Amino acid sequence: MKRKRVLFLCTGNSARSQMAEGLVNAFRSDQWEAVSAGTEPSGQVHPLAIRAMAELGVDISAQRSKGVAEFGNTSLDLVVTVCDRANQTCPVWLGKGKRLHRGFDDPAAAIGSEEERLEVFRRVRDEIRAMIDEL
């Protein structure tokens, strides 16, 4: 059976879309291959996203922040925008692929102590995992 391809798209491609990519590739790789990108890539994967994912045994430390143009010629079955800003600027080159929007809070914008910010990353990670389970 051929795996389907999904692109998770957000603005910075540093947290939400990176976590979604890691979750799909770790727990749904029998059916899906995930990639992620940003409309304005930050150039890094957020360290707290890496840490929150490691708690689930998922290593995203080798992933990199990518721009959406990198996937312009890629055949995709599904594009999921995970932030409102990316949803508004999502390119229309999807071909036959479907597009869904599921907005999540931006954990990179969390304030407080490192532990308080990590808790936001954990919550968003768990919300993304629940969304993936629904898909």
N, C-alpha and C positions, 0 to 999 in steps of 0.2 A: 504494500500500500504506500502510495506516494504521500509524503508529509506535506501539509499545507504550510504556507509562509505567512507570518504576521509581522507587521511593523508597528511598534509602539512609538508614538510621536508626542513629544512635548516641546517646550521652548528651549531649555538649556541642555537637555539630554545628560543631566548629571545625577538624577535621583529617580523620579517616578518611572520614566521609560526604561531606565537601566535596570531597576528592580523587576519590572514586568518582563523584560527580556530574560533576565536570570531565572525568574520563577518558571516561565514556560519551558526554557531549555533544560531546567533541572527536573521538573515534575510532569511535563507534557510532551517530552521530546519524541515519544512514540508516534504522535499524531501531528505535531507542530514543530516548525523551526521558527524561532523568533529573532528579530533584529530590532534595533531601536535607533532613533535619530532625533535631532532637534532642529527647530526652525532657526534658532540662533544658538548653536552649540557652545557650551561653556568652556570646552577644552579639557574637562576633567570629570571623573566619576567622584561624586561626593564621598569623602571618607566615612561619614556616618551611614550612608547607604551601603557601603561595603561592610561595615560593622554589623548593621541590622540584618543583612542577608547572611552573613557568616553565622549568626545565631541559629539559622535554619539549616546550616550545613551547605549553603550555596555560596561559592566563591565568584564574585564579580570583579575582583581586583584586576583582572587582565582585560576587562572590557574597556572600551574607549569612547569618548564623546564624539559623535559623528553628526555631520550635517545631512539634512534630508536629500540634498542633491545627489549624495552618494548612492541613493537607491532609485534614482529617476528612471533607470532602464531595467529595474528588477520587477519580475512578475510576482505580484502579491495577491493572496487570497483575501486578506483582511488588513485594514489599517485602523488602529485604535488610537484616537487622540486621548491623552490622559490629563490634559490641562485645557482650560477654556481658551487661552491665548492661541495655542496650537490649533485648536478646533476652528478658530476664526481664520487662520492663515494656512490651513491644510491645502497642499497642492492638489490639483485635479488631474493627476496623471495615473490614476489607479487602474485604468483599463477595466477588466472584469471584476476586480476586487471590490469587496464591500467595505464600507466605512462606518465605524461606530465611534461615539463619543462617550467617555466615562470620565468626568472630571474628579480629580483628587486634590486635596490641599497640597501646597508646595512645602514639603518638609525642609527644604533648604532655606526657607524664609522663617523657620521657627526661631524664636528667641528664648533666652534663658540659659541655664547652666548646660553643660554638655549632656548630662543625664536627662534633663528635661527635653532637650532637642532630640536626643536619641529616642526618647519615648514617642515623639511625633513621627520619626522615621519608622518605628515599629508599627505604629497604628496605621500609617499609610501603606506600609508593606503588607500588613494583614488585610487591609481593604482591597488592595490590588490582587492579592491571592484569592480572595473571595470572588472578585469579578472574573478572574481567570477560570475558576471552578465553574462559574455560571456559563461561560462561553463554551 
